[in-house]
Amino acid sequence: MSELFLKKARRNPERKKRYIKGQDTQSLGWKCSEMSIQLEIYILDNGDIFSDKVYVFTPKGDVTELPSGSGPIDFAYSIHSQIGDKTVGAKVNGKMVQLDYRLRTGDIIEIITSANSFGPSRDWIKLVATTKARNKIRRFFKAQEKELSITKGREAVAQELSDHKYNTAVYLNKQHITEVLERLNYQSEDELFAAVGFGELSPITLANKLTEKDRRQIEREKAKEKADELMHKSVKVEKAPEKMKIRHDGGIVIQGSSNLMVRLARCCNPVPGDDITGYITKGRGISIHRIDCQNLASSSELQERLIDVEWEDGAKKTKSKDYIAELDVYGFNRSGLLNDILMVVSTQTKNLVSVDAKPTKDKMASIHLALGIHDINHLTLLVDKIKSVPDVYSVRRTNG
């Protein structure tokens, strides 16, 4: 594009019109592509070509304006927070580039995302140029810390209820939680459990509030029963037996079933805390899969053989058994990257099953890890530690 022409076009609107129609061939000296014309018109209408901006194209040909020095991550977050959070790579002008690539005017950029991504790396904050992207990355980690506190608080209350022989599924249902929210002046269930996780509210206090109404009812019934015994011979009524809960090595509970062989599917490697379902195999018992396992979505026939299963109460807290989880780590192929990652992994688990590391054509490193973890919270903590390693750009869980 002729910079001299752009200067003249600003001063002369008629010259701009002739340029748009392709009539000013003397000034250009060559024919612009449709995309180049679109970019030049955009710059004429919206700003100074010599400003501190870059103008890039989406794959569909739309123009996006970004500050000079912006990279693929800035572009991703300018589209949507979820696009930025799930970014695992980028293509510029049809070629893979590193996430620290600096965009130039005229680049055609395509963002590559993955639903299995664990979100941004803390290293991204050093790669972005825009305040918008930096704030959204920080907001992700702040929300993640809150999510961990919610999980920690919920588990602490569940443990307190379980220690006193209360059914956690009953007392942590929506009805009981809603009643306690109003009494303790919290706005939401997440806010309530986050307060427990942060230490603002003790687990025993919340457990007492959840069971208070039923405890009083039980005390009244016991007092009435005792009074009836003193006056009359009481007739004890047998309670209906509860549905059978079967404990299996994998920590799985199948309601109302017994003598069933249960195994964890290797295709998706479920761990305690994952949403799971059971698949009735032909002659090999029940195979336990993650809800999002791709093998379960392959046919309607498979759907008809699924049954409801759940993790056994307390299985999430069992530290004696390891479950295999597989991760793909993607980062800049610098010296010592693999060693730094393995050092971090060794502080979180002693069960490293396998490692497969290889360089890619774009000077990046792709590392596949198979390791033993206790539950989904242990896995999340481990992933967060790996993402804190310098030059690690993304971590995602695979289906095995």
N, C-alpha and C positions, 0 to 999 in steps of 0.2 A: 504494500500500500504506500502511496506517495505521501510523505509527511507534508511536503510543500503544498500538495493538492488539498489536504485536510485544512491547513491554515487558510487557504483561499476560499474553501467551501464555507467556512464559518462566516467569513465576511460577505459572501455572495450566495444567498439562498438559491438563486436560479442555477448557479453552478452545481450546487448540491443536487438539485432536481435532475439536471442533465446527467450527473454521475450515476444517480440511482437508476435512470433509464438506460444506462450504458452508452450515452451519447458523447461523453467527454473523453474520447479515445486519445486526443492529443496530449492531455495531461497525464493520463495513466500509462499509455504506451503498451499496455497488455490487458488481457481480459481476466477479471477476477472470478473466482468460483463463487457459487451462490453463498457459501458459508462466509467467505471473506467479505463479500458485500454486506451481508447481514451484520457482521462485526463492526465494519467501518461505519455503517449507518447508526448503529447503536452508540458508538463513541461520539459521533457528531451530535447526536441528540442528547446525550447524557453526561458528557464530561470532556475533560482535557486529555488528549492523547499523551501529553507529557506529565500527567498526574501520577501519584504513587499508587496506581491501581493496575491490576491485571484483568484481562477479559478472556474467559475460557468458555468452551462449549460443552454442553451435555451431549451424550450419544445421539439425542434426538435433534440436536442443532440449536437448542436454546442457549442464549448468552447469559453467563453469570459473572457478576463483578465482585472481585475480592481484593483486599489490600495486597500490595506488593510483598512478596516473601511468603505468601500463603502456600500451603501444600494440600495433598489429597484429603487429609483429615479435616482441615478447615472447610474444604468444599463439601465433604460428607455432612458435617454438622450444619452447614448453611442450608442443606436440603431438609433434614429432620434429625432430631435427637436420636431416634431409633436407628436411623441409617448410620450415624456416627458410631453409636455404641456397638453395632454389629459388624463394623468394618474389619476385614481381614487382609485386604490388599487393594491395589488400584492399577488401572491401565491408563497410560497417556499415549495418545496417538496410536492405539492398538498394541502397545508393548507394556509388559509389566514393569512397574517402577517401585522403588523403595518408598516407604511412607514419609521419609524426610525429603523427598523430591520437592523442589520449588517450582511452582507453576509459572508458565510464561504466557503472555497474550497469544491467543490463537490455538492453544493446546485443546485437544478433545479428551476429556477425562471421563472414565467410567469407574465407579466404586464397586468393589467386590465384597459382598456381605455373606455371613453364615449364621443361620439360626442357632447353631451350637456354640457360637462365640461366648466366652465368659465376660465380654465387655472390654472397655479400653484398658490399656496399660498405663501405669502412673508415668511412664517414660514419655507418653504422648504430650504431656503438658509442655515439655521442652521442644516438641516438634511443631506446635501450632503457632500461628502468627496473630490470629484473631481472638479478641476478648470473648466473643460469643462461644467459640469452640472450647477455650480454656475453662470458662465458667460451666459449660455443660459436662465436661470431663470431671471437674471437681464435684458437681452436683451428683454425678453417678456414684462416686466413691462415698459421698456423704449419705446417699440413700442406701448404699450397700452396708455401711456401718450400722445404720438404723435397722436394716433387715436382719443383720446378725444379732443385734440386741433384742429384736422381737423374737427371734428363734430361741435365743438363750433364755429369755424371760418365760416363754411358753414352756420350754422344757423344765425349767426350775419349778414352775407351778405344777406341772404334770407329775414331777417326781414327788413333790410334797403331798399331792393327793394320793398317789400310789402308795407312799409310805404309810398313810393312814387308812389304807384299804378302800379308798373311794374309786369308783369307776371314772377314769379320766374322760372317756368318750361322752359320758353323761354330763359331767360338771363343766366341761369346756365347750358345750354346745352353745348355739346362738342365743337361746332363751336365757340361760344362766349368765352369760357374758353381758347381755343387754341390761339385765337387772343391776349388775354390779357397776356398769359404766355410769348409770345415773346416780348411784349412791356415792361413788368415789370421784365424780365430776371429771370423767375423761370423755373425750369426744368420739373415739373410735377404738376398736379392738386392738389395732396395731399400736396405737398410742398407749394403751393400757399395758400390753406386754413389753413394749419398749421401756416403759418406766421401771418395770421389774428388772429387765436386762441391764439398764443403766444404774440400778441400785437405789432408785428413788422410792420404790415400793417393795416391801419384802415379800417373798413367795408365800410365806406362812400367813401373812395378813390377807393376801388375795385368796388363798385357799380357804381360809376361814369364812371370808365373805361369800364365796361361791357355795359353801356347804351349810351356811348358817341356817337358812330356812328349813332345809331338810333335817338338820340335826335337832332343831327345836321340835319338829314334827315327830321325829323318832323318840325323843325324850317324852313327849306327851303320850305317845302310844305305849311306851314302856310303863309309864305311870298308871295309865288306864288299865293295862294288862295286869299289873301288879295288884291294883285295887280289885279287879274282877277275880283274881285268884284267891284273894282273901275272903271274898263273899261267896264265890261259887267255884266249882271245879272247872277249870278252864279246859276247853277243847282246842288242842293245837291243830292248826290248819297247815297241811303240807304245801309248801310253795312249789310251783311248777319248775322243773329243772331248767337251768339256763342252757342255751345252745353250747355245744361242745367246742372248745378252742384247742386246737392241736398245735403243739410246739414242734417245730422242725429245726434241723441244724442251721438252716438259712434264716431263722428268725421269722418265718412266715406263719400266718394264722389263716386257716380255711374254716369258716363258720359251718358247724354242723357236719363235719366230715372227719373220718379217722382212717388209719391204715392206708394212707395215700403216700406214694413216693413223690417227693418234691425235689426239684433241682433248679438252680439258677441258670438261665439261658446265657450262653457265651457270646451270642450275637450282639447283645446290648449291655451285658454285665451290670445288672441292677445292684444298687447298694442301699442299705437302710436309709430311709428318707425320700427315696425316689417314689413317684407314683407308679404302682405296679398292677399287673393283671396276670391271671393264670390261664395257660393254654393246655387243654386236655389232649395229650399226645396219644398215639396208637401204641399201647403196650409199654410206654415208658413213664407213666404217671403224669404229674403236673409240671409243666415248664413255666418258670416265672420270668416275665419280660417287663421292661419299662413300657409305660403307656405309649411313649413316642417311638417305640421300636419300629423300624421300617419294615421288618419282616411280617408284622401283624397287619399291615395295611395292604398286603399284596392281593388278597382275594376275600370275597364275601364268605367263602366256606370257612376260612380261619376265624372270622368274627363269630360264627355260630358255635365255636368250640371254646370260647372264652368264659371264665368264671371270675367272680369277685374275690380278691384276696387282699390281705393287708399285712403290714409288718407287725410283729408281736410287740405288745407294750414292753418297753424297756430295751428292745433290740437296738434302738438308735444309740443307746448308751453303753452297749456291750463293747468292751475294748479287747476282749480275748480273741476275737475272730477278725481276720482281714478279708476284704472283698476287693476284687481286681477292678481297677478303673484305668481307662486308656485316654491319654491326652496327646493332642498335636500342638506343639509349640513352634511359633514362627517369629524369627527375629533377624537382625543384621548379623551377617556371618563374620564376626570379629574374632580375634584370637582370645581364647579363654571363655567363650560364651557357654559352651557345653559344660565345662568344669564348674562355672558359677551356678548354672541351673542344678547340676547334680549335688553341689554343696548345699543348696537351699532345700532340695528334696530330702537329703539325708537328715536334716534337722527335724523333719516332719514325719518320716516313715523309714523303717528299717527294711522294708520289703520292696525292693526294686526288682521287678520281674524281668524287664527287658528295656533296652535303649536302642533306637535306630536313628542315627543322625546323618544327614547328607546336605551338601550345598546345592543351591538352585542356580539357574542361569543368571538371575538378577542380583547376584552377590548377597543373597539371603541364605538363611539356614532353616531347614525343616527338621524338627526333632520329634520323634514319636516315643512316648513313655508309657510303659505298663507297670503299674505299681499297686501295692496293697494299702487300702485305707479302711477306716472303721465305719464311716457313714457319710452322708451327703455334706454334713457340716465340716467334717475333717477334710473332705475333698475341696470344698469351697475355700477353706483356710489355706490349703496347700496351693491352690491355683492363684490365690491372692499373693502368696509369697513368691511364686514363679514370676508373676507379672511385675513384681517390684525389681526384678533383675534388670540392670541397664541393657538397653538394646533389644529387649523382648517386646514385640509389637502385639502379639495376640496369642491366646491360649483357648483351645476349644476341646470339648469332650467328644470322643468318637464312639461309634456303635460297636467297636470291637473288631 
